[in-house]
Amino acid sequence: MMKECDIAIVGGGAAGATAALLLAEQGRQVTLIDAQPIDEQWPGKDIDPRVVAISPGSAAILRAVECWPLSHPDRVAPYASMQVCAASGQIEFRADQHGLEALGWIVEIPAIRAQLWDRIERHRRAELLSP
């Protein structure tokens, strides 16, 4: 059976799922389509090596769609410094120099996806199509 929606997004990773929720919050009927099912075995005892750095700005976007902080805080690690090296030199950033507790957070990608998909499944204007 074909369903109607205002917007269909193909790809349920962090970007696609966040876009789906932001659009749903604006009153659009959104369908998120992904070829891969959610990993029912997650979270396991092992840390997933697939991670992403979340900036305070990205955390604010996730907060706007009720997906931050994550429901599995043991899968999130703040980082307080960063060093960027190039052929001509290097620069270091430290959170305390900017009045921050953290520059951002290292997060397992499945943790973000699980949180976003859970929110999509509970949102009245969003639908998830996945095997």
KELO-600018 format. One record per residue: residue in three letters; x, y, z of N, C-alpha, C in turn; residue number from 1. Coordinates in pm, whole numbers, plus 50000, padded with zeros to 5 digits. Example, Ala and Ser with C-alpha at 12.3 -4.5 7.8 and 13.67 -1.06 7.14 Angstrom:
2
   vexnu     nxx     nyy     nzz    caxx    cayy    cazz     cxx     cyy     czz   segu
     ALA   51319   49431   50780   51230   49550   50780   51320   49670   50780      1
     SER   51285   49775   50708   51367   49894   50714   51290   50003   50787      2
END
This chain:
131
   vexnu     nxx     nyy     nzz    caxx    cayy    cazz     cxx     cyy     czz   segu
     MET   50084   49882   50000   50000   50000   50000   50089   50124   50000      1
     MET   50061   50217   49913   50138   50341   49905   50087   50439   50009      2
     LYS   50178   50501   50079   50143   50601   50180   50184   50738   50128      3
     GLU   50110   50838   50169   50142   50975   50129   50223   51043   50238      4
     CYS   50315   51126   50191   50393   51208   50282   50433   51334   50207      5
     ASP   50473   51435   50281   50522   51558   50219   50665   51539   50169      6
     ILE   50744   51470   50249   50886   51454   50219   50928   51312   50251      7
     ALA   51001   51251   50158   51061   51120   50182   51213   51139   50184      8
     ILE   51276   51087   50285   51421   51096   50298   51475   50954   50290      9
     VAL   51568   50933   50198   51630   50802   50184   51767   50807   50251     10
     GLY   51781   50727   50354   51905   50722   50431   51879   50763   50574     11
     GLY   51883   50666   50663   51848   50690   50803   51965   50707   50896     12
     GLY   52077   50754   50844   52190   50785   50931   52160   50910   51012     13
     ALA   52261   50959   51079   52240   51075   51167   52186   51196   51092     14
     ALA   52240   51225   50973   52195   51343   50899   52052   51326   50849     15
     GLY   52021   51213   50788   51887   51190   50736   51782   51185   50845     16
     ALA   51812   51116   50954   51716   51104   51063   51693   51238   51134     17
     THR   51800   51315   51150   51785   51447   51212   51703   51538   51121     18
     ALA   51731   51535   50992   51654   51616   50897   51507   51577   50902     19
     ALA   51478   51448   50909   51340   51400   50916   51270   51458   51039     20
     LEU   51336   51455   51152   51275   51508   51275   51257   51659   51270     21
     LEU   51357   51731   51218   51344   51876   51207   51226   51914   51117     22
     LEU   51212   51844   51005   51101   51871   50913   50967   51834   50975     23
     ALA   50964   51723   51049   50840   51682   51117   50801   51786   51222     24
     GLU   50901   51842   51290   50872   51946   51389   50817   52073   51324     25
     GLN   50843   52091   51196   50789   52206   51122   50651   52176   51063     26
     GLY   50595   52060   51095   50460   52027   51052   50451   51945   50924     27
     ARG   50563   51899   50872   50562   51816   50752   50541   51670   50788     28
     GLN   50473   51597   50702   50463   51452   50715   50587   51396   50647     29
     VAL   50670   51326   50722   50800   51281   50672   50809   51129   50683     30
     THR   50861   51068   50577   50891   50926   50579   51041   50910   50563     31
     LEU   51102   50839   50656   51244   50808   50651   51260   50664   50605     32
     ILE   51338   50644   50500   51356   50511   50441   51501   50470   50454     33
     ASP   51523   50350   50506   51660   50300   50519   51662   50151   50487     34
     ALA   51765   50107   50417   51777   49967   50376   51821   49876   50490     35
     GLN   51881   49934   50593   51931   49853   50705   51839   49863   50825     36
     PRO   51810   49750   50888   51730   49757   51011   51814   49808   51127     37
     ILE   51748   49851   51231   51819   49891   51351   51884   49767   51412     38
     ASP   52001   49782   51469   52072   49670   51530   52007   49637   51663     39
     GLU   51934   49528   51668   51863   49488   51790   51960   49443   51900     40
     GLN   52085   49411   51863   52184   49366   51960   52257   49483   52027     41
     TRP   52232   49605   51978   52299   49721   52035   52219   49772   52154     42
     PRO   52276   49816   52262   52419   49821   52287   52469   49689   52343     43
     GLY   52578   49644   52289   52644   49524   52340   52745   49564   52445     44
     LYS   52820   49467   52492   52921   49499   52594   53043   49569   52534     45
     ASP   53069   49546   52405   53183   49609   52340   53146   49745   52283     46
     ILE   53240   49838   52288   53221   49970   52229   53232   49957   52078     47
     ASP   53142   50019   52006   53145   50017   51860   53256   50111   51813     48
     PRO   53344   50067   51722   53453   50153   51678   53409   50266   51584     49
     ARG   53285   50260   51537   53235   50366   51450   53185   50481   51538     50
     VAL   53261   50591   51537   53228   50705   51622   53226   50833   51540     51
     VAL   53169   50936   51600   53165   51068   51539   53184   51171   51650     52
     ALA   53242   51285   51615   53257   51394   51711   53135   51486   51698     53
     ILE   53070   51512   51808   52953   51600   51812   52996   51733   51874     54
     SER   52978   51840   51800   53010   51974   51849   52896   52026   51935     55
     PRO   52918   52132   52012   52807   52191   52087   52692   52234   51995     56
     GLY   52724   52281   51875   52618   52318   51781   52536   52198   51736     57
     SER   52602   52088   51708   52531   51966   51670   52449   51912   51787     58
     ALA   52503   51923   51907   52428   51881   52026   52302   51966   52042     59
     ALA   52312   52095   52011   52195   52183   52020   52087   52141   51920     60
     ILE   52127   52101   51801   52031   52054   51701   51966   51925   51749     61
     LEU   52047   51833   51802   51991   51709   51856   51898   51737   51975     62
     ARG   51933   51836   52056   51847   51874   52169   51713   51927   52118     63
     ALA   51716   52001   52007   51592   52058   51951   51495   51950   51905     64
     VAL   51545   51833   51871   51456   51724   51830   51445   51618   51940     65
     GLU   51479   51659   52063   51467   51576   52183   51551   51449   52177     66
     CYS   51672   51461   52121   51762   51347   52111   51897   51370   52178     67
     TRP   51907   51473   52260   52030   51498   52335   51994   51547   52471     68
     PRO   52055   51501   52577   52162   51403   52580   52111   51264   52543     69
     LEU   52202   51177   52505   52166   51042   52464   52123   50959   52585     70
     SER   52040   50861   52559   51989   50776   52667   52092   50674   52715     71
     HIS   52205   50664   52647   52314   50575   52688   52440   50659   52713     72
     PRO   52447   50729   52827   52561   50818   52851   52694   50745   52858     73
     ASP   52692   50614   52880   52817   50539   52883   52876   50522   52743     74
     ARG   52803   50563   52640   52851   50555   52502   52890   50692   52449     75
     VAL   52906   50789   52540   52942   50926   52505   53064   50966   52588     76
     ALA   53164   51025   52522   53284   51069   52594   53316   51212   52555     77
     PRO   53316   51305   52650   53352   51443   52618   53500   51454   52588     78
     TYR   53535   51552   52504   53677   51581   52484   53698   51730   52511     79
     ALA   53810   51759   52579   53837   51894   52626   53945   51965   52547     80
     SER   54015   51891   52460   54117   51956   52380   54126   51890   52243     81
     MET   54182   51965   52149   54198   51917   52013   54322   51982   51955     82
     GLN   54399   51902   51885   54519   51955   51820   54505   51928   51670     83
     VAL   54522   52033   51592   54515   52024   51446   54654   52050   51392     84
     CYS   54705   51954   51315   54840   51965   51259   54832   51974   51107     85
     ALA   54916   52057   51052   54928   52070   50907   55076   52083   50875     86
     ALA   55109   52081   50748   55249   52089   50708   55316   52218   50758     87
     SER   55237   52324   50771   55295   52452   50809   55290   52480   50960     88
     GLY   55235   52388   51037   55231   52411   51181   55117   52338   51247     89
     GLN   55086   52381   51367   54978   52319   51442   54910   52421   51531     90
     ILE   54790   52387   51572   54715   52471   51665   54641   52379   51761     91
     GLU   54629   52424   51884   54558   52346   51984   54441   52428   52037     92
     PHE   54330   52361   52053   54211   52421   52111   54186   52353   52245     93
     ARG   54151   52433   52347   54119   52377   52478   53987   52437   52525     94
     ALA   53902   52352   52575   53770   52395   52619   53778   52502   52726     95
     ASP   53870   52486   52821   53877   52583   52931   53918   52723   52884     96
     GLN   53983   52734   52770   54018   52866   52715   53895   52940   52664     97
     HIS   53787   52867   52645   53664   52926   52590   53548   52919   52690     98
     GLY   53580   52888   52814   53477   52881   52917   53384   52762   52901     99
     LEU   53432   52657   52837   53351   52538   52814   53402   52421   52897    100
     GLU   53312   52332   52930   53354   52208   52996   53411   52110   52893    101
     ALA   53358   52115   52770   53403   52025   52664   53394   52097   52530    102
     LEU   53484   52061   52441   53474   52112   52302   53366   52036   52226    103
     GLY   53341   51915   52270   53242   51829   52205   53244   51692   52268    104
     TRP   53183   51597   52198   53169   51463   52252   53196   51361   52141    105
     ILE   53265   51255   52176   53282   51142   52087   53169   51045   52118    106
     VAL   53094   51008   52016   52974   50926   52035   52975   50811   51935    107
     GLU   52933   50696   51982   52917   50582   51891   52804   50614   51793    108
     ILE   52829   50591   51666   52727   50618   51564   52599   50540   51591    109
     PRO   52605   50411   51628   52479   50342   51657   52399   50403   51772    110
     ALA   52466   50470   51867   52395   50536   51977   52310   50651   51925    111
     ILE   52366   50729   51835   52292   50841   51777   52176   50789   51694    112
     ARG   52206   50691   51609   52102   50636   51521   51987   50577   51604    113
     ALA   52018   50502   51707   51914   50442   51791   51827   50549   51855    114
     GLN   51889   50654   51905   51814   50762   51971   51722   50834   51870    115
     LEU   51776   50864   51753   51697   50932   51650   51582   50845   51601    116
     TRP   51610   50719   51575   51505   50630   51525   51395   50609   51629    117
     ASP   51433   50600   51755   51333   50587   51861   51242   50709   51862    118
     ARG   51300   50827   51848   51220   50950   51846   51130   50956   51723    119
     ILE   51181   50912   51607   51100   50909   51485   50981   50816   51503    120
     GLU   51003   50702   51562   50894   50606   51583   50786   50660   51676    121
     ARG   50820   50755   51762   50723   50814   51854   50664   50945   51804    122
     HIS   50717   50998   51694   50671   51128   51644   50546   51110   51559    123
     ARG   50447   51192   51580   50320   51176   51508   50329   51215   51360    124
     ARG   50429   51290   51322   50441   51333   51182   50556   51264   51108    125
     ALA   50617   51164   51172   50729   51096   51109   50702   50945   51106    126
     GLU   50752   50884   51000   50737   50740   50984   50871   50683   50939    127
     LEU   50902   50565   50987   51026   50497   50952   50992   50372   50873    128
     LEU   51051   50359   50754   51038   50239   50673   51175   50174   50664    129
     SER   51187   50058   50727   51313   49986   50733   51278   49838   50739    130
     PRO   51362   49753   50681   51327   49609   50684   51302   49559   50825    131
END
